[in-house]
Amino acid sequence: MERKTISVIGMSCNGCEENVENALQSLDGVSRVEADHETDTVNVVVDNAVTDDDLTTAIEGAGYDVAA
């Protein structure tokens, strides 16, 4: 298992946090997600099969951007 912190652009409320969390939790291999709109970050715990591209695609699919 690996813990990652991702900077997310566009989260402005608790509903945004939920959207990002739900998008990431739908991925196989994601075991824990915690988004925080006040710090514009999401912390995830994933297994080795989940790539950064997988995480980015899920976040962007929910309507948010990932900071480079």
Secondary structure by P-SEA (a helix, b strand, c coil): cbbbbbbbcccccaaaaaaaaaaaaacccccbbbbbccccbbbbbbcccccaaaaaaaaaaacccccc
